Amino acid sequence: MIIVLFITYLILQKPGEPLRMIARFAATFGYLAIFLSILSSEYMAKMRKISGMPFLRAHHNLARIGVLLILIHPLSLALQAQDFTIFLPVLYPVETFLALGGRTALYLFLLAAGIALYRKKYRNWKKVHYLNYLAFLLVSAHALMIGSDFKQDIMRIIAIIMAVTVTGIFIHKRIGVGKKIYK
């Protein structure tokens, strides 16, 4: 809760037009919700204890909130600019791809979340679900390169810590998967 209040305070330091403020809040809190969803997958027992819910329900609630907010972000920007090309990924040059990485990440998040809905029918759903980690790193690059609220040093530090944490969780999960296979 302290983090939410702190981030709200930072965002409110630079007020703007209503749709722009909605976009900023949705982006920042969607980013945080997705991070917490990924983090929860590493600490399942603690998540259950903190939330008071079964892990899967808490994890999916965070993911739903995150996906909803990251959908609101470009939608509010598109409405403000009256330009829906914001939904089209830009794949080159590399610097532009990373700066606009949120566009590609949106589709990766939707694909990874969608495949989780079919986890009982699709045996290899986790392989596709791992796209969340790549998407999160793309969003981190997007936030650090063009995010207006990530121009502040404290927000940049938080984003870098979150990206490193997500990378560490991914590596830990992949090493853990490898150990299970070879035992």
N, C-alpha and C positions, 0 to 999 in steps of 0.2 A: 504494500500500500504506500509505503514511503517513496518507493521508486515512481509509482504512478503520480503521486502529488508533485514530486520533484520534476518529472518530465512535463507535467501540465504547467507548472510554474515557468519552466524554460520556454515552452511554446508560447505562452501568453506574454512573454517579454517582447515579442514581435508580432503584434496583432495585424490582421490583414482582412481582406474581403471574406465574407462568410464561406463561400465555396472553397476558397484557398485554405481557410482555417480547418474546415472539415477534412480536406485532403491531407493536411499536415497531421492532424490528430489521428486520422485513420491509418496513415502510413506508419507513424511512430508506434501506436499501440497495436497495430496489426503485426508489425515487426517483433514487438515484445511478446505478443501472444504466441506467435509461431516459435520464437525462441523458447518460451516456457513449455510449449508442447514438445519440442525436441528434447529439452532438458528433462522433462517428466519421464520420457522413455528410458532414460538412464537411471533414474531414481524412482522406480515404480512403488516400492514400499513406502518411501518418504512421501510421495505424492498422495498416496492413499491416506496417510496419517494427516497430512496438512489439509487436504481438501475434504476429508471425511466421506469421500466417494470411492467406489471401485476405480482402480487405475484407469481402465479403458474409458469409463464415462468422463473422468476428469480430463484425460488426454484428448479425447474427441471434442469435448466442450471447448478446450483451449484452441484446438485446431479449427473448429467451426468459427469461433470468434475471430481468429487470425485471418482465415480465408475471407470471411465477410468484410473485415476491415480493409484487407488488401485489395478487395474488389471495389470498395467505396473510394479508395484513394484515386485510382485513375479515372473512375467514373465522374467524380466531382471535378477533377481537372479538365476532363473532356467537356463537361457541361459548361464550365467557366469559359473555356477557349472556343467552345462550339466546334470542336475538332476531334473526331473519334479515331484519328490515325494514331493516337497515343496507345491504342491497343495492339498496334502492329509491331512485332519485334524487329529490331535492327541488329543484323548479325555481323556487320563489318563497317568500318575498320574496328579492330579490337578495342581501342579506347572508347569508341562510341558504343560498342556492344556492352562493355562493362558499365559505362555511365548510364545507359538505358537498360541495364540488366534486369530491372524490375519488370519490364515488359515480358521478357522470356521467362523470368521466374514465376510470374503469375500463371502461365500455362503449365509449367512444371509442377507447381503446387496443386493446381486443379487435377492434373493427371495423377499425381501421387495420392491425393485425397480420394479421387475417384476409384483408383484400384483398390484402396483399402476397403471400400464398400463391398468389393467382391472377394475379400480375403478368404472366405469359406469355399468359394468356387475356383479361385485361381491360386494354385499351389505356390507359385513363385512371386506372389504379390509383394513380398518384402524387397525384392530386387528393384522393382519399380518404385516402391515407397521410399527407397533410399534417395530418390531424386530430390526429396525435401532438403537434404543437406546441400546439394549443389545449388538449388534454388535459394536457400538461405544465404549462401556465399555470394550469389549474384545480387541479391537484395542489399547485402552489406556493402558491396562495391558501389552499387547505385546510390545508397544513402551517403557514403563517404565522398563520392565524386560530385553529386549534384543535390543532395538533400539539404534544403535550406536550414533545417534545425540541426544538421550534423556539421555545420561550420564551426560550432562551439567546441572547444577542446574537450570538455567533459563528455559531450555526446559522441565525439569521435573515439575517445578512449573506451566508452561503454560499447560502442559498435565493434571495435576491434576485439575487446575481451569476449563479447558474445560470439563473434566469428571464430576466434581461436577455440572457444569452448565447444562450439558445434563441430569444428574439425576434430577436436579431441574425442568427442563422443562418437563420431563416425569411425575414427580409427579404432577406438576401443571396441565398438560393436563388430567391426570387421575382423579384428584379431580374435574376439570371443567366438565368432562364427567359425573361424578357421580352427580354433582349438577343439570345438565340439566335433568337427568333421574328422579330425585326426585321432581322437581318443578311442 
